[in-house]
């Protein structure tokens, strides 16, 4: 009888532990991811207005002509590269870049009208949008007035990238189930640069005030979908596997 009781208790322990076992969901990756080009530019003193106007004029001549590929200019108001402008274009594939280089007058216009207004080029890179990990809904778009951009470094621990992706994928599935109106997008830098960030999370905001009053509702949705306590366990793993390397607020120049 004692052996039977011990066996029964052992089975209960196993079942209890199984309730907390992480569910390894399949992440379906497409063959290619959409890319975005971002160039960081610092205009010369007293040339800011002329710089922004020339960028808009340049865009009207040579950009925003092909499908969903659009440009945007954002002022970095705080954080890494504060004072610079981030000029971005996307989504696109690399073949678009080849075609852009063949447009007559494109480079000449930049060299003549924009380059003389630039004090410093603070780097450029291409970033892939991780669509299987990013969450958005029909009410959200790329034209948010303010973007909160946070860069993360992933631990060297074996399997860290896969574990981080799994956590973010759970966030997305939980937000989809809860029909959240909070968007987040995940970007990977295609080339390593000075920031050393392995990936970025981008949150859109209507204005600066909304950043102060906003909270990321990932705990609520994750616990509702995967069970009470799941969010805490995921944050414990997240804090072990990732480190923040940079952050910035980027305000849309209209």
Number of C-alpha atoms within 10 A of each C-alpha: 6 7 8 9 10 11 12 11 12 12 12 12 11 10 11 11 10 10 11 14 9 13 10 10 10 8 12 9 11 10 5 11 16 17 22 23 21 20 17 21 23 21 22 14 9 9 14 15 9 15 21 19 12 17 18 17 14 16 16 12 13 15 16 15 11 9 8 10 17 17 19 19 21 21 21 22 16 15 15 16 19 14 15 21 26 24 17 19 19 21 19 19 15 12 8 13 11 10 9 13 11 10 10 10 12 16 13 11 16 14 12 10 16 18 16 13 21 16 13 13 14 13 12 16 15 20 22 21 22 20 17 18 22 19 23 18 13 6 8 13 10 9 13 15 16 23 24 20 20 20 22 19 17 18 17 10 9 8 10 17 15 9 16 18 16 20 19 20 19 24 24 24 20 22 24 15 13 14 12 16 15 19 19 19 19 23 23 18 19 15 11 12 12 6 12 15 19 22 23 22 17 20 19 23 20 13 13 15 9 12 16 8 7 11 9 10 13 18 17 15 22 25 15 16 16 17 12 13 13 18 21 13 11 21 13 10 15 18 11 13 19 19 15 15 16 17 18 18 25 24 23 17 13 10
